[in-house]
């Protein structure tokens, strides 16, 4: 077998780790071989997309709207995005010069970084972070600076944040609501970030894909709506999470006109254009009534509490999620050496698959964090509760005092 070191690879390719989230599918295979598996690893909603949205895509395909559309995004979709930000957030956006439709938020983040970053520039990320950001920053040739989100509430120390900003800082990536911690950053926290971005002439690259999954009366604030931030913010979101359309790969990035003009060139040569029929259907999605978003929050709150209670009963510790459709749990009390041992045990012995938390931290970090997804049917979470129930008696720490 050829060793990777014997193959001609770029330093960039060597530095990018394989995705731990995608690798968790291997555990699904292991668990399936032993019984009825409950896959709570990937963010794969079990709820269907709205019927009207699916019908719009099928109608577009049936009417042969299957060729390239405008590279920067279907004009009707960009207009719908602009209307959404005006109606939801009071944010005025020029659909012609400030919006680019991308192949998901993953591309949007890459586009933003490649538009403004030179090799050696520094990018700040909050830790733990969504695993893609590490690879995104490596691809851009930048240097990562970490700021910890501290338990139990996953807040950051303003002094620590202030310390990492400097004249090499090009941008800070903000995932709000945050995956994996589920934190919804307060306006006061965002104002502190805004103050530092303006002081050091840095950009904010904001991944807001979970913008409509915010619970218990908390409020999602769009960074670009803060004074002085519209001209230095890349606002990234998409259809995937809100409308249960993760496989359609339709996202967008809103940025100032000068940065958008440059970003569109990057986008053009990376992916050219997002799928036309799905962009057409995206207009229908963005025109859903306010009740859709209310029902979304109500449904996910029930599912959140169902899974959170099951994990607590199984002996884990957690912050009840403020946003997203994930739970980040701490398995320290169960006696496992680390998260890797814990997820392997859950898959092998209980047929419950989670994501080990190490990939949400800087390389070579040992954790006891496990991430679970609750975007599942209630029957799936009932099975999860049943299969997790024996964990206390089976885990290495059999004499728990919780």
N, C-alpha and C positions, 0 to 999 in steps of 0.2 A: 504494500500500500504506500502511496506517495505521501510523504510528510509535508505539512503546510510550509515548513521552513525551506523545503526544496522547490517550492513553487514560486514563481515570480508574482508577488502581490505587492500592492501599494502599502505603505505604512498605515494609511487611512483604513484600508480593508482589514489589515491585521488587528487594528485597535478596536474595531467594532465588535462587540460581543454578540453572540446569537441571542435571539429574543427569549427570555425566560417565560414570558406569557405564552408565546407560541409553542415553546417546548413543553408546556404543561399538557399539551395534547397527548404526549407520550404517557403521562400518568392516566389520562382518560382510557387509553388502550389497556393499561395494566388493570385499572379498576373494572373495566368492562369484562375482562376475562374472569373476574371473581364474583360478579354479581351485578345487580342493577345500579349503574353508576349515576351519581348526581354531580353534574359538571357545574361548579360555581366559580370556575377560573376565569375564562374570557368574558368580556363584556358583550355577550350574545343574548339580546333580549328574546324571550320566548313569546312575547306578545306580538301579534301581527301589526303591520303598518296599517294606517287608516285605509279603508276600502276605496274612498274617493281618490286617494293619492295613487294607489296601485292601479286603479282604472285609468287614471290620466296617463300613466306610463304605458299601459297596454294600448290605449288609444293612439298615443304618439307612434308606437312601433307599427301598429296596424295601418296607420296613415303614412307610413314610409318616411317618418321624420328620424332617419337613422344615420344621417351623414354629419360631418363636422358642422357645428354652429360657430358663432363668433368665438375666437380663441379665448377672449377674456371672459366669456360667459354669455349665455343666452340673454339678450337685452331684457326680455320680459322677466327673467329670474333676477337679474341685477336690480331692476326697478322694484320687484317684490321685496328684495332684501332691504333696499333703502326705505321702503314703506314700513317694514317691520321694525327697523331700528328707530324710526321716527315715532311710531305708535307705542312701542314697548318702553323705549328709553328716552324719548325726546331728543334723539340724536340726529341731526341733519347730515345726510350723506349724499354726495353726488354720484349717482349710479354710473355715470359715464366715465368719470375720471378717478374714482376712489374705491371701486369694487372689482375684484378679480375672482372668478369662480375657479376652484381648484379640484383636484382629485382627492378630496378629503382634507381634514385639518392637518394630517401628517405632511402632506405636500405643502400646505400653507405655511407651516412652521419652517420647513426647509427653504421655501421661497424667500421668506422674510429674512432668515439668517444669511442666505447667499446674496441677498440684495444689499445688505449694509455691512457685512463683516469682512474684514481682511484677516489673513493668517496672523495669529498672534494677538488679535483683539481678545478681550475678556468678556465672557457671558456669565451672568449670575443666574443661578437656579436655587430654588428652595428645595431642601432635602428633608424627607423623601420626595422624589419626583417621578413623573411618568417616565418609564424606561427609555422611550424613544428620544428624549431630549439629549441624552448622553451621546447617542449616535449622530443626531442632528448637528450637534456642536462639533463633533469630530469631523464630519463631512465638510463643515464650513471652515475647518482649519483653525478654530478658535480655542481659547483656554477657558476651562470651566472653573468658576469660583462658587463655592457652596455656602449657603446660609441655612442653618438648621431650623426646622419647625419643631418646637419643643413640646413634649408630652407634659400634661395629659390633654391639653387643648389644641396642640399643634399651632401655637403662636410663635412669632419670631421676635427676637430681641432687636429693637430698633438700633441699638448701639452696634451690634454685630453687623447688621445690614449696612449701616453707615461706614463701617470700617472697610468693607470689601469694595465699595465704590472708589474709583480713582480715575486718572486721566486715560487709562487703557480700557475702561469699561465701555463697551459698545451697546450692550442691551441687557435687560433682565427678562427672563421668561417667567410668566405668571400664569399658572393653571388655576382658574377660579370659576366654579368650585374645583377644589383640588383633588386630583387622583394621584396617590391613593389615600391621603389622609381624610378626605371628604370635607375639609375646612372650607367655609365660605368666608373670604376675607372681608373684614369690616371696611366701611368707608374710611375710617381713621387710619387703618393699616395701609390702604391704597393711597391715601394722601401722603403718608410718609414716603412710600415708594415714589410717588409723583414728585415730591420735593427733591429727592436725590437724583432722579432722572433729569430734572431740569437743571439742577446744580452742576451735574457732570456732563450735560449734553448727551444723554444716553436715551435709547429707545426702550419701550416696553413692548414685548411680544406676548400677547395675551391669548392663551388657549381657553376659550369660553364655551367649549362644546357641551358642557353640562349646565348651561345657563338657566335652563328651565327646571332643573331638578334641585330645588332649594326648599328645605323643610322647616317646620316649627316657626313659621313667621319670619324667617330670615330673608334678607333682601340681597339680590345679586346686583352689584354696581359695575357698570361697564367703565373700565379705566379711561377710555377715550372721552367720557363725558366730564371728567374732572378738569378744572381750569388749567389751561396750558398743556394738556396731554393729547388732544386730538392730532396735533402736528407732529407727535413723536410716538404714536401708538400703532401697532399692527393688531387689529382685532380679528381673531380667527374663530370661526364656528362652522356649523354645517348641519346637514340633515340627519346624520347617523344616529345620534342618541335620542334626540327629542321625538323623532318620528319612527323609530325602530327600523332604520334603513342603513344598517352598518355596511351592507354589501354593495350599496349603490355608489359609494365613494364620491359624494358631492359635498364639497365644502366651499368656503370663501374666506377671503382676507380683505379687510377694509383698512386702507392706509392713506396717508396724505398723497395728493396727486403726484408730486415729484417722485416719491418712493414707489407709488403704484406704477408709474411709467417704466421704471427700471425693473420692478418685480415682474411685470408682464413679459419682459424679455426672458427672464429666468424661467418662468412658468412655460412659455412657448417652447423652449428647448428641452425642458424636463418631461412634460407630459402632453403638450399641445393643447388639449381640450378635455374637459370632463364629458361623460356620456350624455349625448343630446336628449334622448327620451327621458332620462332621469332628471335632467335640468328642467325640462318641460313640466314634469310631474312635481318638481320642487316648487313651482309657482302655486300649485294647488295646496301643497303642504303649508306654505307660509301664509295662506289665506284662511286657514282653519280658524274657527271662532275662539274667543277667549276661554270658553268652557273647556276646550280641549286641554289647555295648560293646567287649569284647575283640577280636572279629572286626573291628569298625569301625576300631579303632586299628591293628591289624595290616595291614588292607587299605590304609588311607590312608598308612601309613608306606612301603609299597612304591611307591605312586603318587607320594608326595612325593619320594622319592629318584630315581625315574625322571625326573620333570620337572626337579628341581634339577640333576641331572647334565647334562641336555640344555642347560639355560640356562648352566651353567658352561662346557660345551664350546663354546657359541656366543659366549663372550667376556664374559658378564655376571658380576657379583659379587653375592653374596647371603648372608644368614644362613639356614642350613638351618632350616626352620620348626619352632618349638617347639609350635605349636598351629594351629588353624583348618585350612582346606583351600586356603589361598592361599600364594603365594610373592611377596615383594617383592624385586625384583631391581634392581640399579644398572647402567645401560647406559653409564656415563661413558666407559669405555675404548673404546667403539665409535665415538666421534667425532661423535655426533649433537649438535645444538645443545641439545636438551632432550627431555623425555619425549614431547611432542606430535609432534615430528618422528620420533622412534623408533617410536611406535605406528603412525603413518601408513605408515612404510616397511615395517614388519612385515606390515601388512594388504595393502598394495599389491603388494609384491615377493615376499613369502613366504607369503601367505595364512594368517598366524597373527595372531589378534586378542587383544590384551591391553588393560588399562586404564592410561591415562597417570596418573601419580601426583600431578599437581598438585592434584586435587580432595581429596586427603587432608591438605592443608596449608591454612594461612590464605590468604586471597585474595592474588593477585598474587605467589605464590611460584613460582620456577622450580626445577624438579627434573629429575633424571635417573632417577627411579623408575618402574618398570613393575610392575603387579600381574598375576599369572597365577593361574588356578584349576586345581588338580589333581584335582578331584572328577570325574574322567573315566574312561572305560574305558581299559584298557591299550592297546588298538588306537589310540585317539585320541591318547594320549601318544606312541606309536610314530610316528604321522604327524607330530606336532609336532616330535619329535626330527629326523626326516628333513627337514622343511621349514625348520627352524632351522639346520641344519648349514652351509649356505652363507653364513650371516650374516657371519662373520669376513672372508670374501673380498669381500663386497658392500658392507659398511658404509663410512662416510666415512673411518674410520681403518683403512686397508688394510694398514698396516705395524705391526700389533699386536705388542707384546712382553709377552705374558701367560704 
